[in-house]
Amino acid sequence: MKGFAGLLSRQLGLKTLVSFQPAIVERRSILDYRDSYAQEAKTFLAFRRSDLPASLQSELPMEVDSLRLKISIQRESDVDAWGKLRIPEDEYDVLRERITEERTLELAAKWKNDPTVEWRSLSDEQARRLTVQFEKLLGPSKTECYRYVSDEAIEPIAAVYVEPQTNNVLSVEFKSSAVAVNRLRFADNGKTNIFAYPNPAIDEIRFDMVNLKQETYQLKIFNILGMEVASQTYPGDAPQKTVKLNLSKLRKGTYLCSLVNERGKTITTKRLLIIRP
């Protein structure tokens, strides 16, 4: 990845053009178990004082006209495991790539009416306060991701982001390419079916119902003891329907999701895993 154009972060709210030197390698075409890689990159971003959020402007000396941010990135990746990964309705032979990234910041400033037009270092205390503010707005300085890749798909099958110090799961993503293949394949066979993702889920899950008939359906969720813990009713007024359910009131663990028609017949049942950070 040579760079990107857009928001540096949602919290910071600054649109900019980021160019990495050298380019960051996001994916490698051939991976083998126990492969390991390390890379470094940096970028320089300059902002006018008036473009900065008020929280940052308040930390700058009044004489400062512009601020330059140097972002240095150190990334290490190693392929540390292999096996089978199951996502909704499919299973892949995968390699697991652990990617650890650490970011450091350096600040420099330009002063108003400075004839030298040079970037100069801030005092240690000023730089410290501004760095703290930037870190809050840019997010964690160290991140860790487990990426699951397969030679059956171009995109990674899944990615799990964890908190480096505690190893707690922060989020789980399933790539749309893998899900889209499954949805298309089952839609083509003409059978009524449901697909749930992300799975594992944290607080919210999306269900895609396909090939529905003109009748009423219930989507029921059961715990591992067979007790019904959630239920929603939906009219089959269209061949396909997408709904979202909030899972925040359910405990983490394994559940079963069943699609039941108006005659009480269970059309299909899928397994759902709920995790918590």
NULUMZA-507246 format. One record per residue (C-alpha): z negated, x, y; residue number from 1; residue in one letter. Coordinates in nm, 2 decimals. Each point is the difference from the previous one (the first is absolute). Layout:
% NULUMZA-507246
@zz Z | xx X | yy Y | i NUM | aa a .
...
//
This chain:
% NULUMZA-507246
@zz 0.00 | xx 0.00 | yy 0.00 | i 1 | aa m .
@zz 0.12 | xx 0.16 | yy 0.33 | i 2 | aa k .
@zz -0.19 | xx -0.25 | yy 0.21 | i 3 | aa g .
@zz -0.02 | xx -0.36 | yy 0.12 | i 4 | aa f .
@zz 0.03 | xx -0.21 | yy 0.31 | i 5 | aa a .
@zz -0.25 | xx -0.27 | yy 0.09 | i 6 | aa g .
@zz -0.38 | xx -0.05 | yy 0.04 | i 7 | aa l .
@zz -0.20 | xx 0.31 | yy -0.06 | i 8 | aa l .
@zz -0.27 | xx -0.24 | yy -0.12 | i 9 | aa s .
@zz -0.08 | xx -0.37 | yy 0.06 | i 10 | aa r .
@zz -0.33 | xx 0.08 | yy 0.16 | i 11 | aa q .
@zz 0.14 | xx 0.27 | yy 0.23 | i 12 | aa l .
@zz 0.30 | xx -0.23 | yy 0.09 | i 13 | aa g .
@zz 0.23 | xx 0.29 | yy 0.12 | i 14 | aa l .
@zz 0.37 | xx -0.01 | yy -0.09 | i 15 | aa k .
@zz 0.13 | xx 0.34 | yy -0.05 | i 16 | aa t .
@zz 0.26 | xx 0.21 | yy -0.19 | i 17 | aa l .
@zz -0.17 | xx 0.23 | yy -0.26 | i 18 | aa v .
@zz 0.18 | xx 0.30 | yy -0.14 | i 19 | aa s .
@zz -0.16 | xx 0.21 | yy -0.27 | i 20 | aa f .
@zz 0.06 | xx 0.37 | yy -0.02 | i 21 | aa q .
@zz 0.09 | xx 0.06 | yy -0.28 | i 22 | aa p .
@zz 0.09 | xx -0.33 | yy -0.15 | i 23 | aa a .
@zz -0.26 | xx -0.15 | yy -0.24 | i 24 | aa i .
@zz 0.12 | xx -0.05 | yy -0.36 | i 25 | aa v .
@zz -0.10 | xx -0.35 | yy -0.09 | i 26 | aa e .
@zz 0.15 | xx -0.02 | yy -0.35 | i 27 | aa r .
@zz 0.13 | xx 0.26 | yy -0.25 | i 28 | aa r .
@zz 0.29 | xx -0.08 | yy -0.24 | i 29 | aa s .
@zz -0.16 | xx 0.16 | yy -0.30 | i 30 | aa i .
@zz -0.37 | xx -0.01 | yy -0.08 | i 31 | aa l .
@zz -0.18 | xx 0.14 | yy -0.30 | i 32 | aa d .
@zz -0.36 | xx -0.02 | yy -0.12 | i 33 | aa y .
@zz -0.21 | xx 0.27 | yy 0.17 | i 34 | aa r .
@zz 0.25 | xx 0.06 | yy 0.28 | i 35 | aa d .
@zz -0.17 | xx 0.08 | yy 0.33 | i 36 | aa s .
@zz 0.13 | xx 0.04 | yy 0.35 | i 37 | aa y .
@zz -0.13 | xx 0.09 | yy 0.35 | i 38 | aa a .
@zz 0.16 | xx -0.04 | yy 0.33 | i 39 | aa q .
@zz -0.08 | xx 0.03 | yy 0.37 | i 40 | aa e .
@zz 0.16 | xx -0.17 | yy 0.30 | i 41 | aa a .
@zz -0.08 | xx -0.05 | yy 0.37 | i 42 | aa k .
@zz 0.12 | xx -0.20 | yy 0.29 | i 43 | aa t .
@zz -0.05 | xx 0.00 | yy 0.38 | i 44 | aa f .
@zz -0.04 | xx -0.33 | yy 0.19 | i 45 | aa l .
@zz -0.03 | xx -0.02 | yy 0.38 | i 46 | aa a .
@zz -0.13 | xx -0.30 | yy 0.20 | i 47 | aa f .
@zz -0.03 | xx -0.08 | yy 0.37 | i 48 | aa r .
@zz -0.35 | xx -0.08 | yy 0.11 | i 49 | aa r .
@zz 0.10 | xx -0.36 | yy 0.09 | i 50 | aa s .
@zz 0.13 | xx -0.06 | yy -0.36 | i 51 | aa d .
@zz -0.33 | xx 0.08 | yy -0.16 | i 52 | aa l .
@zz -0.25 | xx -0.27 | yy -0.09 | i 53 | aa p .
@zz -0.29 | xx -0.04 | yy 0.24 | i 54 | aa a .
@zz -0.25 | xx 0.14 | yy -0.25 | i 55 | aa s .
@zz 0.20 | xx 0.33 | yy 0.01 | i 56 | aa l .
@zz 0.06 | xx 0.00 | yy 0.37 | i 57 | aa q .
@zz -0.37 | xx -0.02 | yy 0.07 | i 58 | aa s .
@zz -0.06 | xx 0.32 | yy -0.19 | i 59 | aa e .
@zz 0.26 | xx 0.20 | yy 0.20 | i 60 | aa l .
@zz -0.07 | xx 0.19 | yy 0.32 | i 61 | aa p .
@zz 0.15 | xx -0.17 | yy 0.30 | i 62 | aa m .
@zz 0.23 | xx 0.30 | yy 0.06 | i 63 | aa e .
@zz 0.17 | xx -0.04 | yy -0.34 | i 64 | aa v .
@zz 0.36 | xx -0.14 | yy 0.03 | i 65 | aa d .
@zz 0.11 | xx 0.02 | yy -0.36 | i 66 | aa s .
@zz -0.14 | xx 0.06 | yy -0.35 | i 67 | aa l .
@zz 0.16 | xx 0.17 | yy -0.30 | i 68 | aa r .
@zz -0.11 | xx -0.06 | yy -0.35 | i 69 | aa l .
@zz 0.08 | xx 0.25 | yy -0.28 | i 70 | aa k .
@zz -0.04 | xx -0.15 | yy -0.34 | i 71 | aa i .
@zz -0.01 | xx 0.23 | yy -0.30 | i 72 | aa s .
@zz 0.03 | xx -0.14 | yy -0.35 | i 73 | aa i .
@zz -0.10 | xx 0.17 | yy -0.33 | i 74 | aa q .
@zz 0.11 | xx -0.19 | yy -0.31 | i 75 | aa r .
@zz -0.07 | xx 0.09 | yy -0.36 | i 76 | aa e .
@zz 0.13 | xx -0.19 | yy -0.30 | i 77 | aa s .
@zz -0.05 | xx 0.05 | yy -0.37 | i 78 | aa d .
@zz 0.12 | xx -0.20 | yy -0.30 | i 79 | aa v .
@zz -0.33 | xx -0.04 | yy -0.18 | i 80 | aa d .
@zz 0.05 | xx -0.28 | yy -0.26 | i 81 | aa a .
@zz 0.26 | xx -0.20 | yy -0.20 | i 82 | aa w .
@zz 0.00 | xx -0.32 | yy -0.20 | i 83 | aa g .
@zz 0.11 | xx -0.36 | yy 0.03 | i 84 | aa k .
@zz -0.04 | xx -0.22 | yy 0.30 | i 85 | aa l .
@zz 0.01 | xx -0.38 | yy -0.02 | i 86 | aa r .
@zz 0.09 | xx -0.21 | yy 0.30 | i 87 | aa i .
@zz 0.08 | xx -0.37 | yy 0.00 | i 88 | aa p .
@zz 0.23 | xx -0.07 | yy -0.30 | i 89 | aa e .
@zz 0.10 | xx 0.36 | yy -0.06 | i 90 | aa d .
@zz -0.12 | xx 0.34 | yy -0.12 | i 91 | aa e .
@zz 0.12 | xx 0.35 | yy 0.09 | i 92 | aa y .
@zz -0.05 | xx 0.35 | yy -0.13 | i 93 | aa d .
@zz -0.13 | xx 0.18 | yy 0.30 | i 94 | aa v .
@zz -0.12 | xx 0.32 | yy 0.15 | i 95 | aa l .
@zz -0.29 | xx -0.01 | yy 0.24 | i 96 | aa r .
@zz 0.03 | xx 0.21 | yy 0.31 | i 97 | aa e .
@zz -0.31 | xx 0.06 | yy 0.21 | i 98 | aa r .
@zz 0.08 | xx 0.07 | yy 0.36 | i 99 | aa i .
@zz -0.27 | xx 0.13 | yy 0.24 | i 100 | aa t .
@zz 0.09 | xx 0.03 | yy 0.37 | i 101 | aa e .
@zz -0.22 | xx 0.15 | yy 0.28 | i 102 | aa e .
@zz 0.08 | xx -0.02 | yy 0.37 | i 103 | aa r .
@zz -0.13 | xx 0.21 | yy 0.28 | i 104 | aa t .
@zz 0.04 | xx -0.05 | yy 0.38 | i 105 | aa l .
@zz 0.04 | xx 0.24 | yy 0.29 | i 106 | aa e .
@zz 0.01 | xx -0.11 | yy 0.36 | i 107 | aa l .
@zz 0.16 | xx 0.15 | yy 0.32 | i 108 | aa a .
@zz 0.05 | xx -0.14 | yy 0.35 | i 109 | aa a .
@zz 0.20 | xx 0.03 | yy 0.31 | i 110 | aa k .
@zz -0.17 | xx -0.02 | yy 0.34 | i 111 | aa w .
@zz 0.14 | xx -0.18 | yy 0.30 | i 112 | aa k .
@zz 0.19 | xx 0.22 | yy 0.25 | i 113 | aa n .
@zz -0.01 | xx 0.29 | yy -0.24 | i 114 | aa d .
@zz 0.29 | xx 0.23 | yy 0.10 | i 115 | aa p .
@zz 0.00 | xx 0.18 | yy -0.33 | i 116 | aa t .
@zz 0.08 | xx -0.32 | yy -0.20 | i 117 | aa v .
@zz -0.19 | xx 0.15 | yy -0.29 | i 118 | aa e .
@zz -0.20 | xx -0.17 | yy -0.27 | i 119 | aa w .
@zz -0.36 | xx 0.12 | yy 0.02 | i 120 | aa r .
@zz -0.30 | xx -0.04 | yy -0.23 | i 121 | aa s .
@zz -0.27 | xx -0.23 | yy 0.10 | i 122 | aa l .
@zz -0.36 | xx 0.11 | yy 0.00 | i 123 | aa s .
@zz -0.17 | xx -0.01 | yy -0.34 | i 124 | aa d .
@zz -0.21 | xx -0.31 | yy 0.09 | i 125 | aa e .
@zz 0.29 | xx -0.19 | yy 0.15 | i 126 | aa q .
@zz 0.22 | xx 0.08 | yy -0.31 | i 127 | aa a .
@zz -0.28 | xx -0.11 | yy -0.23 | i 128 | aa r .
@zz -0.05 | xx -0.33 | yy 0.17 | i 129 | aa r .
@zz 0.37 | xx -0.08 | yy 0.01 | i 130 | aa l .
@zz 0.05 | xx 0.11 | yy -0.36 | i 131 | aa t .
@zz -0.27 | xx -0.24 | yy -0.11 | i 132 | aa v .
@zz 0.17 | xx -0.28 | yy 0.18 | i 133 | aa q .
@zz 0.34 | xx 0.08 | yy -0.15 | i 134 | aa f .
@zz -0.15 | xx 0.02 | yy -0.35 | i 135 | aa e .
@zz -0.14 | xx -0.35 | yy 0.05 | i 136 | aa k .
@zz 0.34 | xx -0.13 | yy 0.11 | i 137 | aa l .
@zz 0.21 | xx 0.18 | yy -0.25 | i 138 | aa l .
@zz -0.21 | xx -0.07 | yy -0.31 | i 139 | aa g .
@zz -0.15 | xx 0.23 | yy -0.26 | i 140 | aa p .
@zz 0.08 | xx 0.37 | yy 0.03 | i 141 | aa s .
@zz 0.01 | xx 0.04 | yy -0.38 | i 142 | aa k .
@zz 0.17 | xx -0.25 | yy -0.24 | i 143 | aa t .
@zz 0.05 | xx 0.00 | yy -0.37 | i 144 | aa e .
@zz 0.26 | xx -0.20 | yy -0.20 | i 145 | aa c .
@zz 0.08 | xx -0.04 | yy -0.37 | i 146 | aa y .
@zz 0.37 | xx -0.07 | yy -0.04 | i 147 | aa r .
@zz 0.15 | xx -0.12 | yy -0.33 | i 148 | aa y .
@zz 0.36 | xx 0.10 | yy -0.06 | i 149 | aa v .
@zz 0.25 | xx -0.08 | yy -0.28 | i 150 | aa s .
@zz 0.35 | xx 0.12 | yy -0.08 | i 151 | aa d .
@zz 0.08 | xx -0.38 | yy -0.05 | i 152 | aa e .
@zz -0.02 | xx -0.07 | yy 0.38 | i 153 | aa a .
@zz 0.10 | xx 0.17 | yy 0.32 | i 154 | aa i .
@zz -0.31 | xx -0.10 | yy 0.19 | i 155 | aa e .
@zz -0.36 | xx 0.07 | yy -0.12 | i 156 | aa p .
@zz -0.13 | xx -0.28 | yy -0.22 | i 157 | aa i .
@zz -0.34 | xx -0.02 | yy 0.18 | i 158 | aa a .
@zz -0.22 | xx 0.19 | yy 0.24 | i 159 | aa a .
@zz -0.38 | xx -0.01 | yy 0.02 | i 160 | aa v .
@zz -0.17 | xx 0.13 | yy 0.32 | i 161 | aa y .
@zz -0.36 | xx 0.12 | yy -0.04 | i 162 | aa v .
@zz -0.27 | xx 0.12 | yy 0.23 | i 163 | aa e .
@zz -0.01 | xx 0.38 | yy -0.07 | i 164 | aa p .
@zz -0.38 | xx 0.05 | yy 0.01 | i 165 | aa q .
@zz -0.10 | xx -0.30 | yy -0.21 | i 166 | aa t .
@zz 0.32 | xx -0.06 | yy -0.20 | i 167 | aa n .
@zz -0.04 | xx -0.37 | yy 0.09 | i 168 | aa n .
@zz 0.33 | xx -0.20 | yy -0.01 | i 169 | aa v .
@zz 0.12 | xx -0.09 | yy 0.35 | i 170 | aa l .
@zz 0.33 | xx -0.18 | yy -0.09 | i 171 | aa s .
@zz 0.25 | xx -0.04 | yy -0.28 | i 172 | aa v .
@zz 0.38 | xx -0.04 | yy 0.06 | i 173 | aa e .
@zz 0.27 | xx -0.10 | yy -0.24 | i 174 | aa f .
@zz 0.35 | xx 0.09 | yy 0.12 | i 175 | aa k .
@zz 0.23 | xx -0.29 | yy 0.06 | i 176 | aa s .
@zz 0.28 | xx 0.15 | yy -0.20 | i 177 | aa s .
@zz -0.19 | xx -0.02 | yy -0.33 | i 178 | aa a .
@zz -0.13 | xx -0.35 | yy 0.08 | i 179 | aa v .
@zz 0.34 | xx -0.12 | yy 0.11 | i 180 | aa a .
@zz 0.16 | xx 0.11 | yy -0.33 | i 181 | aa v .
@zz -0.26 | xx -0.20 | yy -0.20 | i 182 | aa n .
@zz 0.03 | xx -0.31 | yy 0.22 | i 183 | aa r .
@zz 0.38 | xx 0.00 | yy -0.03 | i 184 | aa l .
@zz 0.00 | xx 0.05 | yy -0.37 | i 185 | aa r .
@zz -0.24 | xx -0.28 | yy -0.07 | i 186 | aa f .
@zz 0.17 | xx -0.24 | yy 0.25 | i 187 | aa a .
@zz 0.33 | xx 0.05 | yy -0.19 | i 188 | aa d .
@zz -0.14 | xx -0.11 | yy -0.34 | i 189 | aa n .
@zz -0.06 | xx -0.35 | yy 0.14 | i 190 | aa g .
@zz -0.37 | xx -0.03 | yy -0.10 | i 191 | aa k .
@zz -0.28 | xx -0.10 | yy 0.23 | i 192 | aa t .
@zz -0.21 | xx 0.30 | yy 0.08 | i 193 | aa n .
@zz -0.24 | xx 0.15 | yy 0.25 | i 194 | aa i .
@zz -0.03 | xx 0.36 | yy 0.13 | i 195 | aa f .
@zz -0.31 | xx 0.13 | yy 0.17 | i 196 | aa a .
@zz -0.02 | xx 0.31 | yy 0.23 | i 197 | aa y .
@zz -0.16 | xx 0.22 | yy 0.09 | i 198 | aa p .
@zz -0.18 | xx 0.02 | yy -0.33 | i 199 | aa n .
@zz -0.26 | xx 0.14 | yy 0.00 | i 200 | aa p .
@zz -0.09 | xx -0.19 | yy 0.32 | i 201 | aa a .
@zz -0.28 | xx 0.03 | yy 0.25 | i 202 | aa i .
@zz -0.04 | xx -0.30 | yy 0.23 | i 203 | aa d .
@zz 0.33 | xx -0.18 | yy -0.01 | i 204 | aa e .
@zz 0.28 | xx -0.05 | yy -0.26 | i 205 | aa i .
@zz 0.35 | xx -0.15 | yy 0.02 | i 206 | aa r .
@zz 0.14 | xx -0.22 | yy -0.27 | i 207 | aa f .
@zz 0.37 | xx -0.05 | yy -0.04 | i 208 | aa d .
@zz 0.09 | xx -0.31 | yy -0.21 | i 209 | aa m .
@zz 0.35 | xx -0.02 | yy -0.13 | i 210 | aa v .
@zz 0.22 | xx -0.26 | yy -0.18 | i 211 | aa n .
@zz -0.24 | xx -0.29 | yy 0.08 | i 212 | aa l .
@zz 0.08 | xx -0.35 | yy -0.11 | i 213 | aa k .
@zz -0.05 | xx -0.32 | yy 0.20 | i 214 | aa q .
@zz -0.36 | xx -0.04 | yy -0.09 | i 215 | aa e .
@zz -0.35 | xx 0.09 | yy 0.13 | i 216 | aa t .
@zz -0.15 | xx 0.33 | yy -0.11 | i 217 | aa y .
@zz -0.35 | xx 0.15 | yy 0.01 | i 218 | aa q .
@zz -0.07 | xx 0.37 | yy 0.03 | i 219 | aa l .
@zz -0.33 | xx 0.07 | yy -0.17 | i 220 | aa k .
@zz -0.21 | xx 0.32 | yy -0.01 | i 221 | aa i .
@zz -0.25 | xx 0.06 | yy -0.28 | i 222 | aa f .
@zz -0.26 | xx 0.27 | yy -0.05 | i 223 | aa n .
@zz -0.02 | xx 0.20 | yy -0.33 | i 224 | aa i .
@zz -0.25 | xx -0.27 | yy -0.13 | i 225 | aa l .
@zz 0.27 | xx -0.27 | yy 0.04 | i 226 | aa g .
@zz -0.17 | xx -0.17 | yy 0.29 | i 227 | aa m .
@zz 0.23 | xx -0.13 | yy 0.28 | i 228 | aa e .
@zz -0.09 | xx 0.17 | yy 0.32 | i 229 | aa v .
@zz 0.29 | xx -0.11 | yy 0.23 | i 230 | aa a .
@zz 0.27 | xx -0.26 | yy 0.00 | i 231 | aa s .
@zz 0.29 | xx -0.11 | yy 0.22 | i 232 | aa q .
@zz 0.25 | xx -0.29 | yy -0.04 | i 233 | aa t .
@zz 0.36 | xx 0.04 | yy 0.11 | i 234 | aa y .
@zz 0.30 | xx -0.24 | yy -0.01 | i 235 | aa p .
@zz 0.31 | xx 0.13 | yy -0.18 | i 236 | aa g .
@zz 0.21 | xx -0.12 | yy 0.29 | i 237 | aa d .
@zz 0.22 | xx 0.32 | yy -0.01 | i 238 | aa a .
@zz 0.12 | xx 0.23 | yy -0.28 | i 239 | aa p .
@zz -0.20 | xx 0.29 | yy 0.15 | i 240 | aa q .
@zz -0.33 | xx 0.01 | yy 0.19 | i 241 | aa k .
@zz -0.21 | xx 0.28 | yy 0.14 | i 242 | aa t .
@zz -0.37 | xx -0.05 | yy 0.07 | i 243 | aa v .
@zz -0.29 | xx 0.23 | yy 0.09 | i 244 | aa k .
@zz -0.36 | xx -0.03 | yy -0.12 | i 245 | aa l .
@zz -0.31 | xx 0.15 | yy 0.16 | i 246 | aa n .
@zz -0.20 | xx 0.18 | yy -0.27 | i 247 | aa l .
@zz -0.29 | xx 0.13 | yy 0.22 | i 248 | aa s .
@zz -0.25 | xx -0.24 | yy -0.16 | i 249 | aa k .
@zz 0.07 | xx 0.12 | yy -0.35 | i 250 | aa l .
@zz -0.18 | xx 0.30 | yy -0.15 | i 251 | aa r .
@zz 0.20 | xx 0.30 | yy -0.11 | i 252 | aa k .
@zz 0.11 | xx -0.01 | yy -0.37 | i 253 | aa g .
@zz 0.26 | xx -0.15 | yy -0.23 | i 254 | aa t .
@zz 0.13 | xx -0.36 | yy 0.04 | i 255 | aa y .
@zz 0.27 | xx -0.22 | yy -0.16 | i 256 | aa l .
@zz 0.24 | xx -0.20 | yy 0.22 | i 257 | aa c .
@zz 0.17 | xx -0.30 | yy -0.16 | i 258 | aa s .
@zz 0.28 | xx -0.23 | yy 0.12 | i 259 | aa l .
@zz -0.06 | xx -0.35 | yy -0.13 | i 260 | aa v .
@zz 0.24 | xx -0.29 | yy 0.04 | i 261 | aa n .
@zz -0.10 | xx -0.36 | yy 0.08 | i 262 | aa e .
@zz -0.02 | xx -0.09 | yy -0.37 | i 263 | aa r .
@zz -0.27 | xx 0.26 | yy -0.05 | i 264 | aa g .
@zz 0.22 | xx 0.25 | yy -0.18 | i 265 | aa k .
@zz -0.05 | xx 0.37 | yy 0.08 | i 266 | aa t .
@zz 0.34 | xx 0.14 | yy 0.08 | i 267 | aa i .
@zz -0.10 | xx 0.37 | yy 0.02 | i 268 | aa t .
@zz -0.32 | xx 0.21 | yy 0.04 | i 269 | aa t .
@zz -0.02 | xx 0.34 | yy 0.17 | i 270 | aa k .
@zz -0.28 | xx 0.25 | yy 0.03 | i 271 | aa r .
@zz -0.14 | xx 0.09 | yy 0.34 | i 272 | aa l .
@zz -0.22 | xx 0.29 | yy 0.09 | i 273 | aa l .
@zz -0.21 | xx -0.02 | yy 0.32 | i 274 | aa i .
@zz -0.14 | xx 0.33 | yy 0.14 | i 275 | aa i .
@zz -0.22 | xx 0.07 | yy 0.30 | i 276 | aa r .
@zz 0.00 | xx 0.31 | yy 0.22 | i 277 | aa p .
//
